[in-house]
Structure formats: C-alpha cells, structure tokens
Amino acid sequence: MKRHSKDVVLVGICMLLWVANLPAQAPDTLWTRIYGGIYVDVGFSVQQTLDGGYIITGYTESFGAGSTDLWLLKTYANGDTVWTKSYGGTGLEEGRSVQQTLDGGYIITGSTESFGAGASDVWLLKTTANGDTVWAKTYGGGSVDYSLSVQQASDSGYIVAGATRSFGVGSDDVYLIKVNADGTPLWTNTYGGIGSDYGQSIQQTSDGGYIVAGRTMSFGPGISNVYLIKTDANGDTMWTKTYGEAGHLAVGFSVKQTSDQGYIIAGCITSGPGQTYGYLIKTDTIGDTLWTKQYGEGGDYDWLVSVQQTSDEGYIVAGFTDSQGAGSLDVWLIRTYVNGDTIWTQTYGGTSDEAGYSLQKTSDEGYIIVGATNSSGAGSDDLWLIKTEPDTLGIREQEVTTEKSGNFGTTIFGEELLLPEGKKCRVFDITGRAVMPDRIGPGIYFIEFDGQIARKVVKTR
C-alpha cells in the first residue's frame, strides 16, 4: 500500500536507478603474471589493446643492449606473452607511457641517454603492431629532459608531457611537445616558475586542448603542490591551478577529464614527518576544487598514481602503500563513489616490496594493473601484471517505471524505498555536493543513509 505523507515524499526522492548490494567487495584476482630476468625489470604503463590483450612499457636490465633499455611487451588476454622488444643503446633508456595508435601500432615515450643532444632527452618511438620500429625521435637541449606521458591527439599526431632543464625559467619546467604523425615537432612550450616543476600526466580535452597534471615548487601554498595546467590546442595557457597545504608536499601523478567536463587528479600529500596519504582532487571545468580526499594510514609511501572514472561516475585508483597489506610495500587499489568516499580497497603483494604504476579498466569491467614485484620472480624486481575479475559492485539494471508521490514526478528504477523513522537521508549531486531534498531538479543523485552512501541514484523530473 502506498503512503504519501511528508516523510514518504522525502523518501520518494530516494528512488532507485541502480540497486546496490552492500557492503561491496573488491573483485577477485583473475590472474597475475611475472615477466623478467635475473636483474631489475619494471612496468610503468599498460593499456588493453583492440584484440583484448595488453601492451606494456617500462624498462629492463635483464635484456637489451645497454645497462637499462626501454622494454615493450605484448600479451594475450590471459597474460601470456605474444612478444617482447627492447630498445636502446649503451646508456640508460626507459619507457614511461604507451598507447595503441589508430593504425594498430604503438606510441611509446620515455627518456634516453644514448641518443640526442643532452645528458638525457625525451624519446618518442612509433612501432608497428609487432613492435618493429617505424621511427624514433629525440627532443631536448643540452641538459636533462625527459617525458612521462603521451597520447595520440585527434589530428593523429602526438602530445607529450614531461620536464626540461634545457629550456624555461626554472631548475625544471613542465615541458609539452606537440608533434605530427611522423614525429616532427609542431610546437613546444614550457610552463613554471623559478622552482622545480614537471608534468606527469597529459590528456587531450573535449575542446581540443590539453590538461596536464604534475608538481610545482614555484607556486602554491605548500613546499610542493599539485600543478594543473589547461591549455588550448596550440599549448597556450588558459588557466593554471595549484592544490596543496602550507608546509606540506603534494604531487599530482594522473589526471583525467570526467563526464561532467571537470577533472580528477590522483597523487599524494604529506601530513607530517613520515606521513604520506593518497590524494584525490575533483575539480570543475575551470579547475576550482569541488572536493579533496585523503586515503591510507599515513605511511611513508601511500601514493595514488593512476586514476580512471568508472561507468557509474565513481573512480578507480591504483598506486602503492606501506601502511596496509602484507609486505613492506604493496600494490594498492581503491574504488570510490562519485564524491570520493571509499567503496572498497584491495592490496596485492607478498612479504617484500610491490608497486602499482598504471591502471586501466578493461572491456569485461575488470581492471588491469602493472608495476613491479620483489616477492616473486627471477630477479631482484620483476614486472608484475595483475588482472581482476569484473567489478560489478552488485549492481543490476531494472525496468523503468514512472510514479508520482505528492508534488514530485519521479523516474524510478525498481521499487520505492521507505525509510524507518529516525533514519537520516542526505542527497548528493553528481559533483559530490550535498543538495536539499526538497530542491532537487532533474539529474542523477547519490543517497547517503546514516552516514553511508548506498549508491542509490535518482533522476527526477
């Protein structure tokens, strides 16, 4: 029997678009794979490929021509190796970011000491689908220059982010390089002040420009601060923002544009000697803070280094932690709601050191994480790849019906939810801001019952 009292009208706002079974659990591990030889081998970047397998880049001391070579690995969907390639000379080379390109090949960026003009140069390699080199380019000056992130742009060229000591005004400056499909530079720009600044992560934005996250010691309230730079398509600055706290250190490692056209940044922030926390920052379209969250128990190395938005508007974040888990350092995976509140956390590792450096959601709704392990394998460190089962969160889609309660017209998935007397209900919009239940307009909302967000989502009209 339906009731339409004042209390039930309030509850009428708390209708279901999705039904969540709580408490949610982290997905089980589907498989793990270890790659490497007798020396140090590490993976820094992973992406699922069009054939359902994975492409990984990092560095190897076990294989190749030099003391350290850029390493590229292609696997099947089950993690078995298809092929591996090493690239480099007699110096130190490493790969930091890889992406499959529109032609089915790969673009890899990192740094080289064997080639180029300076002590270290930005290195950009284009390969075929089999890992054969199409071209390799170096960029930089007479000092130390390196890159940490690459993305293919909408014009089929590439955008690269890193740092330079050869150009700019500071000891290090954020370094952006835009090249065409053949690797020929179209423009380069530096950003920063007199301190040490670098770019860690770049993404092309929906307006054709770019968003860059990293670290600045030139600007902001802290000793070091998360640095967010928005540029137009030509690399000209539209705005910059810093995030941090006075007297503390903060770094941004990963940035993504979100479905609301704002940005999510993953990093770390200190809170005292020997206390570091994982750090998430959600901003609006112009970089103003909507919310920040800290995660972990304040270990020396509680770092979040890779973030993606999930299909339910929440976030999945990977990194490493020494305050949780079985070993002195463990791979760390955190799943959050849209407002950054934790749904679940998971650690992976043995009794020694493990770290996760890159994460991607996979086509089966699971996750792939790459990093390094010191607990298993043939070498002192080996490349470690972790694949999880699908992350369903117990969510199932239901048939849409429309009902009216009092003065409210509500589009409903599932049943009306009636709350016991005294049960506290708060409503958040998609940006994580609390809204008044009697002032809700059309949109998607998240409901908190007695301090626990239950992943209830409503759309009213």
C-alpha positions in Angstrom: 0.0 0.0 0.0 1.4 3.4 -1.0 1.6 6.3 1.5 2.0 9.9 0.6 2.9 11.5 3.9 5.6 14.2 4.2 8.1 11.6 5.2 7.3 9.4 2.3 7.5 12.4 -0.1 11.1 12.9 1.1 11.7 9.2 0.6 10.2 9.5 -2.9 13.3 11.4 -3.9 15.3 8.4 -2.9 14.3 6.1 -5.8 16.5 3.6 -7.5 18.2 4.0 -10.8 20.6 1.3 -9.7 20.3 -1.3 -6.9 23.5 -1.9 -4.9 24.1 -4.8 -2.6 26.2 -3.6 0.3 28.8 -4.0 1.5 30.5 -4.0 -1.8 33.6 -6.2 -2.2 36.7 -5.8 -4.3 36.7 -8.1 -7.4 38.7 -11.3 -7.1 42.1 -11.6 -8.8 41.6 -13.4 -12.2 45.3 -14.0 -12.8 48.8 -12.5 -12.3 51.8 -12.7 -14.5 55.5 -12.1 -13.8 58.0 -11.1 -16.6 61.7 -10.5 -16.4 65.2 -11.9 -16.0 67.7 -12.0 -13.2 68.1 -8.2 -12.9 65.6 -5.4 -12.4 62.6 -5.2 -14.8 59.7 -2.8 -14.2 56.4 -1.9 -15.9 55.2 1.7 -15.8 52.3 1.8 -18.3 49.7 -0.7 -19.5 46.8 -0.5 -22.0 44.3 -3.0 -23.2 44.7 -3.5 -27.0 42.0 -3.9 -29.6 42.5 -7.7 -29.7 41.7 -8.0 -25.9 45.3 -8.4 -24.9 47.7 -5.9 -23.3 50.6 -3.6 -24.3 53.1 -2.7 -21.5 56.1 -0.5 -21.4 58.8 0.1 -18.8 62.5 -0.8 -18.6 64.6 -3.9 -18.4 68.1 -4.5 -17.0 67.9 -8.2 -17.9 67.6 -7.9 -21.7 68.8 -5.5 -24.4 71.9 -3.7 -25.5 72.5 -1.3 -22.6 72.6 -1.3 -18.8 68.9 -0.3 -18.9 66.7 -0.5 -22.0 63.2 0.6 -22.9 61.0 -2.5 -22.8 57.8 -3.2 -24.7 55.7 -6.3 -24.1 52.6 -7.6 -25.9 50.4 -10.2 -24.2 47.3 -12.2 -25.0 44.1 -11.6 -23.0 45.3 -14.2 -20.4 48.6 -12.5 -19.9 50.7 -15.0 -21.9 53.5 -13.3 -23.8 53.0 -12.7 -27.6 56.3 -10.9 -28.0 58.8 -8.6 -26.2 61.1 -5.9 -27.6 63.9 -3.9 -26.1 65.1 -0.5 -27.5 68.2 1.5 -26.6 71.9 2.0 -26.8 74.7 1.7 -24.4 73.2 4.2 -22.0 70.0 4.3 -19.9 66.6 4.2 -21.6 63.2 3.7 -20.2 59.6 3.7 -21.3 57.1 5.6 -19.2 53.9 5.7 -21.3 52.4 3.6 -24.1 49.2 3.8 -26.2 47.9 1.8 -29.1 47.6 4.1 -32.1 44.9 4.4 -34.7 46.8 2.3 -37.2 47.1 -0.6 -34.7 50.7 0.1 -33.8 52.1 1.7 -30.6 53.5 5.1 -29.5 55.9 5.0 -26.5 57.6 7.8 -24.7 60.3 8.0 -22.1 63.9 9.1 -21.9 67.2 8.2 -23.5 70.8 8.8 -22.5 72.2 7.0 -25.6 70.8 9.3 -28.3 70.0 13.0 -28.6 71.7 16.3 -27.7 71.8 16.3 -23.9 72.6 14.2 -20.9 69.1 12.9 -21.2 66.5 13.6 -23.9 62.8 13.0 -24.4 62.4 9.8 -26.5 59.4 9.1 -28.7 59.1 5.8 -30.6 56.5 4.7 -33.1 56.2 1.0 -33.8 54.1 -1.4 -35.9 51.6 -3.8 -34.3 54.5 -6.3 -34.0 56.8 -3.8 -32.2 59.1 -3.1 -35.1 60.3 0.5 -35.1 58.7 2.8 -37.6 60.6 5.9 -36.3 62.3 7.1 -33.2 62.8 10.8 -32.3 64.6 12.7 -29.5 63.7 16.1 -28.3 65.5 18.4 -25.9 68.6 20.6 -25.4 72.0 20.2 -23.8 70.8 19.4 -20.3 68.4 16.9 -18.8 65.0 16.5 -20.5 62.5 13.6 -20.1 58.9 12.7 -20.7 56.4 10.8 -18.6 53.1 10.8 -20.6 52.0 10.5 -24.3 48.6 10.5 -26.0 47.7 10.4 -29.7 45.8 13.6 -30.5 42.7 14.0 -32.6 44.8 15.1 -35.6 46.7 11.7 -35.5 49.8 13.4 -34.1 51.0 13.1 -30.5 51.2 15.2 -27.4 54.0 14.5 -24.9 54.4 15.8 -21.3 57.4 15.8 -19.1 60.1 18.2 -17.8 63.1 20.1 -19.1 66.2 21.6 -17.7 67.4 22.8 -21.1 64.6 25.4 -21.6 62.4 27.5 -19.4 63.0 29.7 -16.4 63.3 27.3 -13.5 65.6 24.5 -12.4 62.9 22.2 -14.1 59.9 23.3 -16.1 56.9 21.5 -17.4 57.6 20.5 -21.0 55.0 19.9 -23.6 55.8 18.8 -27.1 53.2 18.5 -29.9 54.3 16.5 -33.0 52.7 15.4 -36.2 52.1 11.8 -37.2 55.7 11.4 -38.3 57.2 12.8 -35.0 58.0 16.3 -36.5 57.6 19.0 -33.8 54.7 21.4 -34.4 55.3 23.3 -31.2 56.9 23.1 -27.8 56.1 25.0 -24.6 57.4 25.3 -21.1 55.4 26.2 -18.0 56.5 27.0 -14.5 58.5 29.4 -12.3 61.9 29.6 -10.7 61.5 26.4 -8.7 61.3 22.8 -9.9 58.1 22.0 -11.9 57.3 19.0 -14.0 54.4 17.4 -15.9 53.4 13.9 -15.0 50.2 13.2 -17.0 48.5 14.6 -20.1 45.2 14.2 -21.8 43.5 15.9 -24.7 40.3 17.5 -23.6 36.9 17.6 -25.2 37.6 21.2 -26.5 40.7 20.1 -28.4 43.1 21.5 -25.8 45.1 19.7 -23.2 45.1 19.1 -19.4 48.4 18.5 -17.6 49.0 17.4 -14.0 52.2 17.3 -12.2 54.1 19.1 -9.4 55.2 22.7 -8.8 57.6 24.1 -6.3 57.2 27.6 -7.8 53.6 28.3 -7.0 51.0 27.4 -4.3 50.8 27.2 -0.5 52.9 24.1 0.1 56.6 23.2 -0.2 55.4 21.4 -3.3 51.9 21.4 -4.8 49.8 19.5 -7.3 50.1 21.5 -10.5 47.2 21.6 -13.1 47.6 23.4 -16.4 44.9 23.8 -19.0 46.0 24.8 -22.5 44.3 25.4 -25.8 45.1 23.3 -28.9 48.3 25.3 -29.5 49.6 24.9 -26.0 48.8 28.4 -24.9 47.8 28.6 -21.2 44.1 29.0 -20.5 44.5 28.7 -16.7 46.6 27.1 -14.1 45.7 25.8 -10.6 47.7 24.5 -7.6 46.5 22.3 -4.8 48.2 21.6 -1.5 48.6 22.7 2.1 51.0 25.1 3.7 54.2 23.4 4.9 53.4 20.1 3.2 54.4 18.3 0.0 51.9 17.3 -2.7 52.3 15.8 -6.1 49.8 15.0 -8.9 50.6 11.8 -10.9 47.5 11.3 -13.0 44.7 13.4 -14.5 41.5 12.6 -16.4 38.7 14.7 -17.7 35.4 13.5 -16.2 32.0 13.1 -17.6 30.9 16.5 -16.2 33.8 18.1 -18.1 35.7 18.7 -14.9 38.9 16.8 -13.8 40.0 14.1 -11.4 43.6 14.1 -10.2 45.4 11.4 -8.3 48.5 11.9 -6.2 49.9 12.1 -2.7 50.2 14.6 0.1 52.2 14.7 3.3 50.7 15.4 6.6 53.8 15.4 8.8 57.2 13.6 9.0 56.9 10.1 7.6 53.2 10.6 6.9 52.0 10.5 3.3 48.5 9.9 2.1 46.9 9.1 -1.2 45.3 12.2 -2.6 42.3 12.6 -4.9 41.2 16.1 -6.1 37.9 16.6 -8.0 37.6 19.9 -9.9 35.0 21.7 -12.0 35.6 22.7 -15.6 38.0 25.6 -14.7 39.9 23.7 -12.0 38.2 25.0 -9.0 38.1 22.4 -6.2 34.8 20.5 -5.7 36.3 18.1 -3.1 39.5 16.5 -2.0 40.0 13.2 -0.2 43.0 11.5 1.5 43.4 7.8 1.8 45.6 5.4 3.8 47.0 5.5 7.3 49.9 7.9 6.8 52.7 5.6 5.7 56.0 6.7 4.1 54.6 5.7 0.7 50.9 5.9 0.5 50.8 7.1 -3.1 48.0 7.0 -5.7 49.5 7.2 -9.2 46.8 6.3 -11.7 43.1 7.1 -11.9 40.1 6.4 -14.2 36.4 7.3 -13.9 34.1 4.3 -13.8 30.9 3.8 -15.6 28.8 4.7 -12.5 30.6 8.1 -12.2 32.9 6.9 -9.4 36.6 6.3 -9.6 39.2 3.5 -9.6 42.6 4.4 -8.4 45.9 2.5 -8.2 49.2 3.0 -6.5 51.1 1.6 -3.6 51.0 1.6 0.2 53.3 0.7 3.1 50.6 1.3 5.7 48.4 -1.5 4.6 48.8 -5.0 3.1 51.1 -8.0 3.7 54.5 -6.6 2.8 56.7 -3.6 3.4 55.1 -2.1 0.2 52.0 -3.4 -1.7 50.1 -2.6 -4.8 47.0 -0.6 -3.7 43.6 -0.4 -5.5 40.8 1.9 -4.3 37.3 2.1 -5.6 35.2 5.2 -4.8 31.8 6.7 -5.2 31.3 9.9 -7.2 32.2 12.0 -4.1 35.4 10.2 -3.4 34.1 8.1 -0.5 35.6 4.7 -0.4 33.6 1.7 -1.6 36.4 -0.8 -1.2 40.2 -1.1 -1.0 42.4 -4.0 -2.0 46.2 -4.7 -1.7 48.3 -7.2 -3.6 51.7 -8.4 -2.7 53.9 -10.7 -0.8 56.3 -10.2 2.1 58.6 -7.9 0.2 58.0 -4.8 -2.0 55.4 -4.4 -4.7 54.2 -1.3 -6.5 51.5 -0.5 -9.0 52.2 2.2 -11.5 49.4 2.1 -14.1 45.8 1.0 -14.2 43.1 0.6 -16.8 39.5 -0.6 -16.7 39.1 -3.5 -19.1 36.4 -4.4 -21.5 35.0 -7.0 -19.1 34.5 -4.4 -16.4 37.6 -5.6 -14.5 40.9 -3.9 -14.1 44.5 -4.4 -15.3 47.4 -3.1 -13.2 51.1 -3.1 -14.0 54.0 -2.5 -11.7 56.8 -4.5 -10.1 57.3 -7.2 -7.5 60.2 -8.1 -5.3 58.4 -11.0 -3.6 58.3 -13.4 -6.6 60.1 -13.9 -9.9 63.6 -14.5 -11.1 65.1 -11.1 -10.5 65.5 -8.6 -7.7 62.5 -6.8 -9.2 60.2 -8.2 -11.9 57.5 -6.7 -14.0 54.1 -7.7 -12.4 50.8 -7.7 -14.2 47.5 -8.2 -12.3 44.1 -8.8 -13.8 41.0 -8.7 -11.7 37.5 -10.2 -12.2 34.7 -7.8 -13.3 33.8 -5.2 -10.8 30.1 -5.5 -10.7 29.5 -3.8 -7.3 26.4 -6.0 -7.1 24.6 -3.6 -9.5 21.9 -4.8 -11.7 19.7 -2.7 -14.1 16.0 -2.7 -13.6 12.9 -1.8 -15.7 11.9 1.8 -15.7 8.6 2.9 -14.3 7.1 6.3 -13.5 5.1 7.2 -10.5 4.1 10.3 -8.7 4.2 10.9 -5.0 2.7 14.1 -3.8 4.0 17.0 -5.9 7.0 15.1 -7.1 7.3 13.3 -10.5 10.0 10.7 -10.3 11.5 8.4 -12.8 12.1 5.1 -11.0 14.3 2.1 -11.5 12.9 -0.6 -9.2 10.9 -0.1 -6.0 10.1 2.9 -3.8 12.4 2.9 -0.7 10.6 3.5 2.6 12.9 4.6 5.5 12.2 3.8 9.1 11.5 6.8 11.3 14.7 8.4 12.5 16.7 7.3 9.5 18.8 10.2 8.2 19.0 10.7 4.4 21.3 13.1 2.6 21.4 13.6 -1.2 24.5 14.5 -3.3 24.6 15.6 -6.9 27.0 14.2 -9.4 29.8 16.6 -8.4 29.6 15.3 -4.8 27.9 18.4 -3.4 25.1 18.0 -0.9 21.7 19.3 -2.0 18.4 19.9 -0.2 15.9 17.0 -0.9 13.1 19.5 -1.5 15.1 21.4 -4.1 16.1 18.6 -6.4 15.8 19.2 -10.1 16.3 16.8 -13.0 19.6 14.9 -12.7 21.5 12.0 -11.2 21.9 11.8 -7.4 23.5 9.7 -4.8 21.9 9.0 -1.5 23.5 8.6 1.9 21.7 6.8 4.7 23.0 7.3 8.3 26.4 8.4 7.0 26.8 5.6 4.5 26.4 6.3 0.8 24.4 3.4 -0.6 24.9 4.0 -4.3 21.2 4.8 -4.7 20.8 7.1 -7.6 17.7 9.0 -8.6 16.6 11.1 -11.6 13.6 13.4 -11.0 11.6 15.5 -13.5 
